[in-house]
Amino acid sequence: MSEGPEGKEQKGKQEKGELFRSVNRDWLVGINLVSCMVVGFSIGHWVLDPFFGTDPWFTIIFFFLGIAAGFKHLLKVALSLRDDDIDEENSKPQAPNNK
């Protein structure tokens, strides 16, 4: 039985939506990683180091804390993708194993 034009159009829209969601998620991970580094650097360089007179120590510390926060978010997204893939695999009907 072949699909009609409406079925093919609906399937194409679903695939396009999945692609846009994937690209959006990937961009957000990259932007989050960079913004965490910039915020950490900024707090250290323009707030804490001038206040305590410890140039460049808080800049370095908060820059690496920003990197850690960005990677924490990256790991969170990767684990949620893995969980989604596992759920998808479990929801597929299993073929009987005939030996």
MIDOPA-668783 format. One line per 3 residues: number of its first residue (from 1); for each residue x, y, z of C-alpha. Coordinates in pm, 1 decimal. Layout:
<recs>
NUM> X/Y/Z | ... $
</recs>
This chain:
<recs>
1> 0.0/0.0/0.0 | 151.5/333.1/-105.0 | 130.7/657.6/86.6 $
4> -67.8/943.9/-57.2 | 74.0/1293.1/-112.3 | -51.0/1403.7/230.8 $
7> 137.6/1122.0/404.3 | 462.6/1203.6/227.2 | 421.1/1573.9/303.7 $
10> 357.8/1501.0/673.7 | 662.8/1272.7/691.0 | 878.2/1543.3/528.4 $
13> 757.8/1800.4/779.8 | 840.4/1564.7/1068.7 | 1191.7/1504.4/936.1 $
16> 1242.9/1878.0/886.7 | 1123.4/1946.1/1242.1 | 1363.5/1684.8/1381.0 $
19> 1650.1/1842.3/1186.6 | 1571.8/2190.3/1318.5 | 1545.9/2060.5/1676.8 $
22> 1881.9/1887.6/1641.6 | 2054.3/2194.1/1496.4 | 1896.8/2416.0/1762.5 $
25> 2020.5/2188.3/2041.3 | 2372.8/2176.8/1896.5 | 2389.6/2556.3/1862.9 $
28> 2266.0/2603.2/2217.8 | 2534.6/2371.0/2355.9 | 2807.8/2564.3/2173.6 $
31> 2670.8/2902.3/2272.8 | 2633.4/2789.4/2633.2 | 2993.8/2667.5/2648.6 $
34> 3131.6/2994.6/2513.6 | 2903.4/3214.7/2725.0 | 3000.2/3029.0/3044.2 $
37> 3367.2/3094.0/2969.3 | 3302.3/3462.4/2893.3 | 3096.0/3513.0/3210.7 $
40> 3358.4/3338.7/3425.0 | 3639.2/3544.6/3272.7 | 3440.4/3866.7/3312.2 $
43> 3356.4/3807.4/3677.6 | 3719.3/3734.2/3755.8 | 3875.0/4008.5/3545.4 $
46> 3640.2/4303.0/3592.2 | 3481.1/4233.6/3930.2 | 3691.7/4026.4/4169.2 $
49> 4052.0/4099.5/4065.9 | 4014.8/4480.1/4082.3 | 3823.9/4455.5/4411.6 $
52> 4080.5/4231.5/4584.9 | 4388.0/4344.0/4387.6 | 4475.9/3984.4/4296.3 $
55> 4524.5/4025.1/3920.4 | 4519.0/3764.4/3738.2 | 4426.5/3492.8/3989.0 $
58> 4048.6/3529.2/4002.9 | 4043.0/3572.3/3625.0 | 4213.2/3235.6/3579.0 $
61> 4005.7/3061.5/3848.3 | 3670.3/3187.9/3722.1 | 3764.4/3122.4/3358.9 $
64> 3820.4/2755.7/3441.9 | 3503.8/2748.9/3652.4 | 3319.6/2878.7/3344.4 $
67> 3470.3/2601.0/3134.4 | 3360.2/2347.1/3396.3 | 3005.3/2488.5/3397.6 $
70> 2990.9/2472.7/3017.1 | 3107.9/2112.0/3011.6 | 2860.3/2024.4/3287.0 $
73> 2580.8/2150.1/3060.0 | 2730.5/1960.1/2764.7 | 2731.7/1639.0/2970.5 $
76> 2373.0/1699.5/3080.5 | 2260.0/1734.7/2718.3 | 2458.8/1426.9/2609.4 $
79> 2306.4/1214.5/2886.5 | 1954.4/1329.9/2800.1 | 2015.8/1237.5/2434.5 $
82> 2138.7/894.9/2540.8 | 1829.9/846.7/2756.8 | 1607.6/949.0/2464.8 $
85> 1782.6/695.5/2239.0 | 1740.8/420.9/2499.3 | 1370.7/503.7/2537.7 $
88> 1332.3/498.9/2158.9 | 1499.7/157.0/2136.8 | 1279.3/16.3/2413.2 $
91> 961.1/142.8/2248.6 | 1030.6/-36.2/1917.9 | 859.3/-372.7/1881.2 $
94> 1102.0/-660.3/1919.7 | 1114.2/-928.3/1651.2 | 1081.8/-1280.8/1789.2 $
97> 1411.7/-1463.2/1816.4 | 1365.7/-1790.2/1624.7 | 1663.7/-2020.5/1649.0 $
</recs>
